[in-house]
Amino acid sequence: MSARRADVAVVGAGIVGAACAETLAEAGLSVEVFESRFAGAGATGSAMGHLVVLDDSEAQFALSSYSRRLWEERVPELPADVEDVPAGTLWVAADEEEMALVRSKAAFYGGRGVATEILDARGLAEAEPNLREGLAGGLRVPGDRVLYPPAAARWLLRCAQDRGARVHPEASVLEVGAGFVRTGAGRLDTGAVVVAAGTAAPSLLPGLPVVPKKGHLVITDRAPGFCRHQMIELGYLRSAHGGERESVAFNLQPRATGQMLLGSSRELVGLDSEVNRPLLARMVRRGLSYLPGLAKLPAIRVWTGFRPATPDNLPFIGRWPGLAGVFVAAGHEGLGITTSLGTARLLADLLLGRPPGLDPSPYDPSRTVPRA
């Protein structure tokens, strides 16, 4: 590679990196994208495809709701292979204690302009007849959606290329610095660098507190109509953000293909990608405890992936301290699909000196975070 100059180098072509590349190219910058394998090969290619607003914290809500609005604006543009399914989310309450959480979530969302509907036991059964009897109710969030993440990342990257971005697959970045990136093919001088490399980001930015959280997914054969909503148990956030070394929670998505995608598990084991069969069995049993009929659907594939997690459950978006012109967009854990467009817009605002679309301080890479 010659030492030509670009306005921005984006490291990583998962959905976050692809969104950053598109947004920066749309702003008129010359953009070079470097991906060690192929677009969506990392967390994006092994993720559930929810576009969901979450309420675990004000900052999480701000970024996820902002991003969902941006996705809604793009729905008319989405190609068929992105498999957009406007399924909504159904948060399932097992008992009256969890129904109190339903009412709390409804109040939180309603106070911030997000439409919801509280369902009692009968309403829940009507909405999803295959759920087991005896559940207390749930909360429907009709604006949430499901899509196919690898195709969404490829689409965003094509949009970036249509605006002049150049993409370099199988080009591992070995070093980033003030005004350059270095690969095995040489050095590229650049005005700014955006590190959107997921779990690999700390190898380029030592000290970045991002760690891999392994997860398992199971996809079934086609069973159109088996469920209509993305379904999540009320204990999901506690499971996702707890300190346990292993955890499972019920999460099921209907795919445009008619298949059912079942999650989720979390496991702190570094980058060991082997299927943990006892943990997988726990995850499946958890799913069956909500949807007994899943036992009749053939599972056609099981796989694992790694979510880039942070100690405070918020991503790092903005300038990396100590390296002039270096920015980071990493650490989204299970929300990278949802928050990719909002992350890209916020990062571009910061890089270009534009007024940001939301308060950037909760995601500032220089913030103090708890010890892992």
Phi, psi and chi 1 to 4 in degrees:
 res  aa     phi    psi   chi1   chi2   chi3   chi4
   1 MET       -  132.3 -179.2 -170.7  -57.4      -
   2 SER   -75.7  165.1   64.0      -      -      -
   3 ALA   -88.1   45.6      -      -      -      -
   4 ARG   -67.3  168.7   67.5 -178.5 -178.2  -84.3
   5 ARG  -112.9  139.6 -176.6  171.4  177.9   83.0
   6 ALA  -125.7  159.7      -      -      -      -
   7 ASP   -69.0  -43.3  -67.4  -33.9      -      -
   8 VAL  -143.1  137.5 -173.8      -      -      -
   9 ALA  -109.3  127.5      -      -      -      -
  10 VAL  -105.8  124.1  176.0      -      -      -
  11 VAL  -101.6  109.6 -176.2      -      -      -
  12 GLY   114.8  128.9      -      -      -      -
  13 ALA  -121.1   36.4      -      -      -      -
  14 GLY   -74.1 -170.5      -      -      -      -
  15 ILE   -66.7  -31.8 -160.7  163.8      -      -
  16 VAL   -71.0  -47.1  171.4      -      -      -
  17 GLY   -63.7  -40.9      -      -      -      -
  18 ALA   -63.6  -41.0      -      -      -      -
  19 ALA   -65.4  -40.5      -      -      -      -
  20 CYS   -62.8  -43.8  -71.9      -      -      -
  21 ALA   -61.2  -43.8      -      -      -      -
  22 GLU   -64.8  -45.0 -173.0 -145.2   17.5      -
  23 THR   -65.4  -39.8  -56.9      -      -      -
  24 LEU   -70.6  -38.6  -67.2  165.9      -      -
  25 ALA   -66.6  -37.8      -      -      -      -
  26 GLU   -61.9  -30.3 -175.3  179.3   34.6      -
  27 ALA   -77.4   -1.1      -      -      -      -
  28 GLY    96.0    8.1      -      -      -      -
  29 LEU   -86.1  150.5  -58.6 -178.8      -      -
  30 SER   -82.3  126.0   59.6      -      -      -
  31 VAL  -124.9  132.9  178.2      -      -      -
  32 GLU  -117.7  128.7  -54.7  -86.6  -18.1      -
  33 VAL  -112.3  129.8 -177.1      -      -      -
  34 PHE  -117.6  128.5  -62.5   88.7      -      -
  35 GLU  -133.7  128.7  167.2   56.1   49.5      -
  36 SER   -68.7  -25.0   62.0      -      -      -
  37 ARG  -124.1  -94.2  -71.4 -176.4  -72.6  168.8
  38 PHE  -147.6  165.4   54.1   87.6      -      -
  39 ALA   -58.0  127.2      -      -      -      -
  40 GLY    78.0   17.2      -      -      -      -
  41 ALA   -75.8  -19.9      -      -      -      -
  42 GLY   -94.1 -126.8      -      -      -      -
  43 ALA   -58.0  -36.1      -      -      -      -
  44 THR   -59.4  -39.8  -61.8      -      -      -
  45 GLY   -77.7   -6.4      -      -      -      -
  46 SER  -127.8   30.8   55.4      -      -      -
  47 ALA  -112.9  157.2      -      -      -      -
  48 MET   -75.7  150.9  -58.9 -174.1   90.5      -
  49 GLY  -103.7   45.5      -      -      -      -
  50 HIS   -81.9  141.4   47.0 -139.3      -      -
  51 LEU  -110.7   97.7  -58.2  179.9      -      -
  52 VAL  -135.3  140.1   57.8      -      -      -
  53 VAL   -90.4  126.3  175.1      -      -      -
  54 LEU  -115.5  154.7  -69.4 -176.4      -      -
  55 ASP  -123.3   26.9   62.0  -22.7      -      -
  56 ASP   -65.4  -28.4 -163.9   33.8      -      -
  57 SER  -156.3  164.1   67.3      -      -      -
  58 GLU   -61.4  -38.9  -71.8  -73.8   -1.7      -
  59 ALA   -68.4  -39.5      -      -      -      -
  60 GLN   -65.1  -42.5 -173.4 -174.0   73.8      -
  61 PHE   -62.2  -44.5  173.0   83.3      -      -
  62 ALA   -58.8  -46.9      -      -      -      -
  63 LEU   -72.1  -41.8 -176.1   58.8      -      -
  64 SER   -70.9  -37.9   60.1      -      -      -
  65 SER   -72.0  -40.1   59.7      -      -      -
  66 TYR   -59.1  -45.1  178.2   54.9      -      -
  67 SER   -67.6  -40.6  -61.1      -      -      -
  68 ARG   -62.9  -37.6 -163.3 -172.7   74.0  174.5
  69 ARG   -61.4  -40.7  -72.2 -163.6  -59.6  -87.4
  70 LEU   -65.2  -39.3  -65.1  176.4      -      -
  71 TRP   -64.1  -42.0  -85.0  109.1      -      -
  72 GLU   -58.8  -38.2  -72.5  168.4   -6.5      -
  73 GLU   -65.4  -26.1  -67.0  170.4    5.6      -
  74 ARG   -93.0   -8.0  -54.0  -73.5  -57.1  -94.4
  75 VAL   -51.7  -43.6  163.8      -      -      -
  76 PRO   -61.6  -20.9  -24.7   35.7      -      -
  77 GLU   -87.6  -16.5  -56.4  172.0   49.9      -
  78 LEU   -65.4  128.5  -63.8  177.0      -      -
  79 PRO   -71.9  163.3   23.4  -30.2      -      -
  80 ALA   -59.9  -33.5      -      -      -      -
  81 ASP   -72.1  -10.8   67.6  -16.0      -      -
  82 VAL   -74.6  -17.7  172.9      -      -      -
  83 GLU    57.4   49.3  -60.8  178.7    7.4      -
  84 ASP   -64.5  126.3  172.4   59.1      -      -
  85 VAL  -125.8  110.2  179.3      -      -      -
  86 PRO   -79.3   61.5   29.9  -33.2      -      -
  87 ALA   -79.2  -22.1      -      -      -      -
  88 GLY    71.8  168.5      -      -      -      -
  89 THR  -115.1  139.9  -62.7      -      -      -
  90 LEU  -118.5  108.7 -167.8   55.3      -      -
  91 TRP   -84.8  119.9  -66.9   88.8      -      -
  92 VAL   -98.7  128.6 -179.5      -      -      -
  93 ALA  -102.7  123.4      -      -      -      -
  94 ALA   -78.8  -29.1      -      -      -      -
  95 ASP  -151.2 -177.7   51.5   32.9      -      -
  96 GLU   -67.3  -30.7  -73.7  -53.2  -44.9      -
  97 GLU   -62.0  -41.7 -178.4  178.6   -6.5      -
  98 GLU   -73.8  -25.1  -70.0 -170.1  -10.6      -
  99 MET   -65.0  -29.7  -81.2  -57.1  -66.9      -
 100 ALA   -63.9  -36.4      -      -      -      -
 101 LEU   -67.5  -36.0  -66.1  176.2      -      -
 102 VAL   -58.4  -47.4  162.3      -      -      -
 103 ARG   -65.5  -37.6  -69.1 -175.1  -77.1  -87.8
 104 SER   -64.8  -44.1  176.1      -      -      -
 105 LYS   -62.9  -42.5  -74.0  175.6   80.2   70.5
 106 ALA   -61.0  -40.4      -      -      -      -
 107 ALA   -66.5  -41.4      -      -      -      -
 108 PHE   -62.2  -51.3 -178.2   95.2      -      -
 109 TYR   -63.6  -46.4  -75.2  138.5      -      -
 110 GLY   -61.1  -36.1      -      -      -      -
 111 GLY   -69.5  -10.2      -      -      -      -
 112 ARG  -121.8   17.0  -67.6  157.9 -178.8   79.9
 113 GLY    83.0   14.3      -      -      -      -
 114 VAL   -99.3  124.4  174.8      -      -      -
 115 ALA   -71.4  136.6      -      -      -      -
 116 THR  -142.5  167.7   62.9      -      -      -
 117 GLU  -142.0  124.2  178.9 -173.5    3.4      -
 118 ILE   -83.3  129.9  -64.8  176.4      -      -
 119 LEU  -112.5  134.9  -56.9  178.1      -      -
 120 ASP   -84.0 -174.5   59.9   13.8      -      -
 121 ALA   -59.2  -41.9      -      -      -      -
 122 ARG   -67.2  -43.9  179.7  176.5  176.7  180.0
 123 GLY   -62.7  -37.1      -      -      -      -
 124 LEU   -64.5  -44.5 -178.4   68.0      -      -
 125 ALA   -64.4  -35.7      -      -      -      -
 126 GLU   -69.8  -37.3  -69.4  174.2   -8.9      -
 127 ALA   -70.3  -37.5      -      -      -      -
 128 GLU  -139.9   86.1  -70.6  -68.5   -8.2      -
 129 PRO   -61.9  -21.0  -22.4   33.1      -      -
 130 ASN   -85.1   -4.9  -77.0  -45.8      -      -
 131 LEU   -66.5  149.9  -75.9  168.6      -      -
 132 ARG   -67.4  157.7   69.4  169.3  170.8   84.1
 133 GLU   -70.5  155.6  -65.4 -178.4   -1.1      -
 134 GLY    95.2   -3.3      -      -      -      -
 135 LEU   -74.3  150.0  -64.8  167.5      -      -
 136 ALA   -82.5  -28.9      -      -      -      -
 137 GLY   156.2 -155.4      -      -      -      -
 138 GLY  -177.9 -179.7      -      -      -      -
 139 LEU  -125.3  122.3 -177.5   72.0      -      -
 140 ARG   -96.5  130.1 -178.8  169.0   17.8 -146.1
 141 VAL  -115.4   93.8 -174.3      -      -      -
 142 PRO   -70.7  -18.3   22.3  -32.2      -      -
 143 GLY   -80.8   -9.9      -      -      -      -
 144 ASP   -73.9  158.8  -70.0  -13.8      -      -
 145 ARG  -139.6  171.9  -41.5  178.7   77.4   87.6
 146 VAL  -131.1  138.2  175.2      -      -      -
 147 LEU  -141.6  176.8   50.3   70.8      -      -
 148 TYR   -99.5  106.2 -178.4   48.9      -      -
 149 PRO   -58.7  -45.3  -25.8   35.6      -      -
 150 PRO   -59.7  -40.6  -22.4   33.7      -      -
 151 ALA   -67.8  -35.5      -      -      -      -
 152 ALA   -64.2  -40.8      -      -      -      -
 153 ALA   -65.1  -43.1      -      -      -      -
 154 ARG   -63.1  -39.1  -68.7 -167.4  -64.8  -92.3
 155 TRP   -63.6  -46.0  170.9   66.3      -      -
 156 LEU   -61.1  -37.7  -72.2  167.3      -      -
 157 LEU   -68.3  -38.7 -152.2   56.3      -      -
 158 ARG   -62.9  -39.8  -71.3 -164.3  -57.8  -89.4
 159 CYS   -61.6  -39.9  -68.5      -      -      -
 160 ALA   -63.4  -43.5      -      -      -      -
 161 GLN   -64.3  -36.6  -69.7  173.6  -65.2      -
 162 ASP   -62.2  -23.6  -71.1  -15.8      -      -
 163 ARG   -98.2   12.9  -67.5  169.3  169.3   85.7
 164 GLY   103.7   -3.0      -      -      -      -
 165 ALA   -66.7  146.8      -      -      -      -
 166 ARG  -109.7  134.4  -68.0  165.0   49.8   97.0
 167 VAL  -114.8  133.8  178.9      -      -      -
 168 HIS  -118.9   93.3  -53.5  -88.4      -      -
 169 PRO   -74.9  160.2   27.1  -32.5      -      -
 170 GLU    51.2   41.3  -61.8 -175.1   14.6      -
 171 ALA  -127.2   92.4      -      -      -      -
 172 SER   -75.4  129.6  -63.9      -      -      -
 173 VAL   -84.5  125.9  171.5      -      -      -
 174 LEU   -94.4  -26.0  -53.4  175.7      -      -
 175 GLU  -157.8  142.2 -178.5 -175.1    5.7      -
 176 VAL  -122.8  150.0  -57.1      -      -      -
 177 GLY  -156.1 -176.4      -      -      -      -
 178 ALA   -65.7  103.0      -      -      -      -
 179 GLY    89.7   15.3      -      -      -      -
 180 PHE  -163.3  160.2   74.2   92.5      -      -
 181 VAL  -128.8  151.5  -62.8      -      -      -
 182 ARG  -127.2  127.5 -175.4  172.3   61.2   83.6
 183 THR  -117.3 -180.0   73.2      -      -      -
 184 GLY   -63.8  -19.8      -      -      -      -
 185 ALA   -90.9   -4.9      -      -      -      -
 186 GLY   134.7 -162.9      -      -      -      -
 187 ARG  -113.1  141.2  169.0 -179.6  164.4  134.3
 188 LEU  -117.9  122.0  171.6   72.2      -      -
 189 ASP   -79.7  138.3  -68.1  -30.7      -      -
 190 THR  -151.2  150.1  179.7      -      -      -
 191 GLY   -71.0  -34.0      -      -      -      -
 192 ALA  -148.8  157.1      -      -      -      -
 193 VAL  -126.8  134.9  178.2      -      -      -
 194 VAL  -116.7  116.0  175.5      -      -      -
 195 VAL   -93.7  106.8  177.6      -      -      -
 196 ALA  -125.0   50.7      -      -      -      -
 197 ALA  -100.8   16.9      -      -      -      -
 198 GLY    58.2 -130.1      -      -      -      -
 199 THR   -68.3  -16.3   56.8      -      -      -
 200 ALA   -85.7   -7.4      -      -      -      -
 201 ALA   -58.1  -38.9      -      -      -      -
 202 PRO   -63.1  -22.2  -24.9   36.1      -      -
 203 SER   -69.2  -23.2   67.1      -      -      -
 204 LEU   -98.7  -25.0  -62.5  172.3      -      -
 205 LEU  -125.9   78.4  -59.2  174.4      -      -
 206 PRO   -55.2  134.4  -25.7   35.3      -      -
 207 GLY    99.0  -11.8      -      -      -      -
 208 LEU   -69.9  117.6 -180.0   68.6      -      -
 209 PRO   -83.8   69.6   28.9  -31.6      -      -
 210 VAL  -117.6  128.7  168.9      -      -      -
 211 VAL  -127.4  152.3  -62.1      -      -      -
 212 PRO   -79.6  131.5   26.3  -30.7      -      -
 213 LYS  -111.2  114.4  -86.6 -168.6 -179.1  178.4
 214 LYS   -75.9  144.6  177.9  176.6  164.7 -177.5
 215 GLY  -138.9  154.2      -      -      -      -
 216 HIS  -110.8  145.9  -67.0   71.3      -      -
 217 LEU  -134.7  149.2  -70.5  173.0      -      -
 218 VAL  -128.7  132.5  178.1      -      -      -
 219 ILE  -118.3  139.6 -164.2  161.1      -      -
 220 THR   -97.3  171.9   73.8      -      -      -
 221 ASP   -66.7  171.4 -155.7  -12.7      -      -
 222 ARG   -67.0  132.4  -72.1  171.7  170.1   79.7
 223 ALA  -147.2   67.5      -      -      -      -
 224 PRO   -54.5  133.4  -23.2   33.5      -      -
 225 GLY    85.6   -2.8      -      -      -      -
 226 PHE   -60.1  -40.8  178.7   79.9      -      -
 227 CYS  -141.1  157.5   74.5      -      -      -
 228 ARG  -111.6  -24.1  -55.5  160.7 -175.5  167.5
 229 HIS  -117.2  158.9  -57.3   79.7      -      -
 230 GLN   -69.5  129.3  173.0  178.7 -137.1      -
 231 MET  -117.2  135.0  -72.0 -174.3  -82.5      -
 232 ILE  -137.8  134.6  -48.5  176.8      -      -
 233 GLU   -73.5  153.7   67.3  168.6  -77.2      -
 234 LEU   -63.4  -22.5  -99.4  -64.5      -      -
 235 GLY   -84.5    8.4      -      -      -      -
 236 TYR   -60.0  -49.7  173.9   82.3      -      -
 237 LEU   -65.3  -35.8  -71.7  176.7      -      -
 238 ARG   -62.9  -40.1 -177.1  170.1   60.0 -109.3
 239 SER   -68.2  -45.2  166.5      -      -      -
 240 ALA   -65.3  -37.5      -      -      -      -
 241 HIS  -111.3   12.6  -64.3  157.1      -      -
 242 GLY   -76.9  170.9      -      -      -      -
 243 GLY   -93.3    3.6      -      -      -      -
 244 GLU   -67.4  149.5  -61.8   87.0   -3.3      -
 245 ARG   -69.0  -31.1 -172.3  172.6  177.7   82.5
 246 GLU  -134.8  141.9  -65.1 -177.5   -7.8      -
 247 SER  -156.0  156.5   65.7      -      -      -
 248 VAL  -134.7  156.8  -61.0      -      -      -
 249 ALA  -154.3  152.3      -      -      -      -
 250 PHE   -78.8  125.8  166.9   60.7      -      -
 251 ASN  -152.6  119.9 -172.8  -10.9      -      -
 252 LEU  -130.9  137.1 -173.3   96.0      -      -
 253 GLN  -123.5  134.6  -69.4  178.7   -7.6      -
 254 PRO   -82.9  131.4   30.1  -31.6      -      -
 255 ARG   -98.0  157.1  -60.6  -64.6  -54.6  -84.2
 256 ALA   -60.0  -24.1      -      -      -      -
 257 THR   -75.6   -9.8   56.7      -      -      -
 258 GLY    91.9   -4.2      -      -      -      -
 259 GLN   -79.6  161.9  -63.6  168.1  -73.6      -
 260 MET  -113.3  131.1  -58.4  -65.0  130.7      -
 261 LEU  -108.6  119.0 -177.4   60.4      -      -
 262 LEU  -109.5  132.1  176.4   66.7      -      -
 263 GLY  -138.6 -169.6      -      -      -      -
 264 SER  -137.5  160.4   65.2      -      -      -
 265 SER  -131.4  158.8   70.7      -      -      -
 266 ARG  -137.5  139.8  -83.7  168.4  169.1   77.1
 267 GLU  -153.6  129.4 -171.3  179.1    4.6      -
 268 LEU   -98.3   93.6  -70.6  167.1      -      -
 269 VAL  -136.8   28.4  -70.6      -      -      -
 270 GLY    66.3 -136.0      -      -      -      -
 271 LEU  -109.0   31.8  -68.0  171.8      -      -
 272 ASP   -75.2  110.2  175.1    7.0      -      -
 273 SER   -91.8    0.9   62.7      -      -      -
 274 GLU   -63.4  143.5  -70.5  -63.5  -46.7      -
 275 VAL   -66.3  126.3  171.2      -      -      -
 276 ASN   -89.7   95.8  179.8  -25.3      -      -
 277 ARG   -63.5  -40.2  -63.7 -162.4  176.9  -82.1
 278 PRO   -62.2  -39.5  -25.7   36.4      -      -
 279 LEU   -69.8  -40.2 -174.6   62.4      -      -
 280 LEU   -59.8  -42.2  174.9   64.5      -      -
 281 ALA   -62.4  -39.7      -      -      -      -
 282 ARG   -61.4  -42.6  -81.4  178.7   57.1 -163.3
 283 MET   -64.2  -43.4 -173.0 -173.7   87.0      -
 284 VAL   -65.5  -43.0  171.0      -      -      -
 285 ARG   -60.2  -37.8  -74.4 -164.0  -59.0  -89.1
 286 ARG   -62.2  -43.0 -169.4   70.1  179.5  172.3
 287 GLY   -62.5  -43.0      -      -      -      -
 288 LEU   -66.1  -27.7  -68.0  172.7      -      -
 289 SER   -67.9  -21.1   73.2      -      -      -
 290 TYR  -100.0  -38.2  -76.4   87.4      -      -
 291 LEU  -127.6   80.6  -76.8  166.6      -      -
 292 PRO   -56.8  -30.6  -23.2   32.5      -      -
 293 GLY   -66.4  -13.2      -      -      -      -
 294 LEU   -57.9  -27.7  -87.8  175.6      -      -
 295 ALA   -60.8  -21.1      -      -      -      -
 296 LYS   -90.2   -6.2  -61.6  178.1 -178.8  178.5
 297 LEU   -95.9  122.4  -55.7 -173.1      -      -
 298 PRO   -64.1  131.4  -19.0   31.1      -      -
 299 ALA   -83.9  127.1      -      -      -      -
 300 ILE  -106.6  -12.7   61.0  172.6      -      -
 301 ARG  -160.3  142.6 -175.1 -176.0  170.7 -146.8
 302 VAL  -127.4  136.3  173.9      -      -      -
 303 TRP  -150.3  168.6   70.4   97.2      -      -
 304 THR  -123.8  160.8   65.0      -      -      -
 305 GLY  -155.9  177.4      -      -      -      -
 306 PHE  -128.1  122.0  -60.8   95.2      -      -
 307 ARG   -90.5  135.1  -50.1  171.0 -175.2   90.0
 308 PRO   -81.9  106.4   25.6  -28.2      -      -
 309 ALA  -104.9  153.4      -      -      -      -
 310 THR  -121.9  160.9   68.0      -      -      -
 311 PRO   -64.1  -27.7  -23.9   34.2      -      -
 312 ASP  -109.2   13.5   60.6   -0.6      -      -
 313 ASN    65.0   23.5  -52.3  -45.2      -      -
 314 LEU  -126.9  145.5  -67.9  173.3      -      -
 315 PRO   -74.6  165.8   28.4  -35.6      -      -
 316 PHE  -100.4  120.2  -64.7  105.3      -      -
 317 ILE  -136.5  113.3  -52.6  167.9      -      -
 318 GLY   142.2 -162.3      -      -      -      -
 319 ARG   -71.1  134.5  -63.8  179.7 -175.7  -85.1
 320 TRP   -84.5  120.7  179.4 -114.8      -      -
 321 PRO   -64.8  137.2   20.1  -30.0      -      -
 322 GLY    96.7  -12.2      -      -      -      -
 323 LEU  -128.3  102.8  -78.1  177.9      -      -
 324 ALA   -58.8  132.4      -      -      -      -
 325 GLY    79.5    3.9      -      -      -      -
 326 VAL  -102.5  129.0  175.8      -      -      -
 327 PHE  -120.8  157.9  -67.4   74.6      -      -
 328 VAL  -129.5  142.7   58.6      -      -      -
 329 ALA  -140.4   84.3      -      -      -      -
 330 ALA  -154.0  162.7      -      -      -      -
 331 GLY    92.3   31.0      -      -      -      -
 332 HIS   -84.2   -6.5  -64.6   76.2      -      -
 333 GLU    46.9 -120.4 -163.1  173.7  -25.8      -
 334 GLY   -88.4    9.1      -      -      -      -
 335 LEU  -112.7   12.1  -90.9 -178.1      -      -
 336 GLY   -64.4  -35.5      -      -      -      -
 337 ILE   -65.4  -52.3  -50.3  -57.2      -      -
 338 THR   -56.8  -51.0  -66.7      -      -      -
 339 THR   -91.7    7.2   59.5      -      -      -
 340 SER   -59.3  -47.0   51.5      -      -      -
 341 LEU   -68.7  -39.6  -63.9 -170.4      -      -
 342 GLY   -67.4  -39.2      -      -      -      -
 343 THR   -60.4  -46.5  -67.1      -      -      -
 344 ALA   -62.0  -42.8      -      -      -      -
 345 ARG   -66.1  -43.2 -174.9   73.8   62.9   85.9
 346 LEU   -64.8  -44.0  178.0   57.6      -      -
 347 LEU   -63.1  -43.4 -174.5  130.7      -      -
 348 ALA   -62.7  -39.7      -      -      -      -
 349 ASP   -58.6  -44.8  -69.2  -19.1      -      -
 350 LEU   -69.2  -41.6  -64.1  170.7      -      -
 351 LEU   -66.5  -38.1 -168.8  152.2      -      -
 352 LEU   -91.9   -3.5  -66.1  166.1      -      -
 353 GLY    73.8   24.8      -      -      -      -
 354 ARG   -87.2  156.3  -56.1 -175.2  -54.8 -154.2
 355 PRO   -59.8  125.5  -21.5   32.1      -      -
 356 PRO   -71.3  149.7   23.5  -31.3      -      -
 357 GLY   -74.3  -14.5      -      -      -      -
 358 LEU  -153.4  165.1   73.5  165.7      -      -
 359 ASP   -61.4  118.2  177.8   10.9      -      -
 360 PRO   -82.1  -11.1   30.2  -34.4      -      -
 361 SER   -62.0  -35.8   59.3      -      -      -
 362 PRO   -64.5  -18.6  -21.9   34.4      -      -
 363 TYR  -109.4    5.3  -34.6  103.4      -      -
 364 ASP   -60.3  124.1 -169.9  -27.6      -      -
 365 PRO   -61.1  -17.1  -26.0   36.8      -      -
 366 SER   -90.1    2.9   65.5      -      -      -
 367 ARG   -68.1  158.7   72.0 -176.1 -174.7  -92.0
 368 THR   -84.5  129.5  -59.8      -      -      -
 369 VAL  -120.4  156.8  -64.7      -      -      -
 370 PRO   -62.6  154.3  -12.4   22.9      -      -
 371 ARG   -66.7  138.4  -72.6 -178.2  173.5  -87.5
 372 ALA   -67.8      -      -      -      -      -
